[in-house]
Amino acid sequence: MPAKIRLQRKGKKGKPFYHVVIADGRAPRDGKFIERLGTYDPTTDPATIDINFDRALYWVQVGAQPTDTARSILSREGVLMMDHLLRGVKKGAHSEEEAKEKFQTWLKEKTAKVEQIAKDAELSEKDLKKKRLEDERKVNEERAAALAKKYAVEAKKEAQESQSAEEVAEETTEEVAETPEAETKAEETQKEAPAAEVKEEAPAAEEAKEEAPAAEEAKEETDDAKEAEEKKEE
């Protein structure tokens, strides 16, 4: 039976999480598997791998074929390296103890590299966060400057409008003050006009009074003349 070492996807959309499994290479990918070797989480930096080393080595030694991603995982964990060293032991290139020593040396170097990658990723994340904060600070400063400029323009506009309103109010007050003076003059003119009429009527009345005695005298003279004529006729 040609076994295959492959990944079986789990997790949510956008957050993949995989199981490393041994499955039948001829069977469809329907979720069935022979054995689960471990897990693989690519969302972390570096990727998190938790695998059963001995069982993975066993399946590699019996001929199970890993997929490309599974091969990378086994290589990083040292499974393929150990398989290579054990093949050398069988060929007589070195002893089993030497193979183990070489593997431990390789494993330390590999672990140091992985740890350095993790540190670099952490520093990179910190730098990224710092840069993000710096960018946000700049954006906030620009926004604050724009708002300050806007408020300054609005304040200046309000001050100008207030000044214009005060000037209009002063002009209106002056016009109102001038209007009562004009009305007072008109009233005085109206008062003077009746007084003048009264003065004009007064001489006319005096003239009428003077004419009245003259008329009475003329009437008396007429009566006297009539009496004189009557006496002559007698």
Summary of the structure (lengths in Angstrom):
residues: 234
radius of gyration: 62.9
end to end distance: 195.1
largest distance: 209.2
contacts: 548
relative contact order: 0.05
helix: 73%
strand: 14%
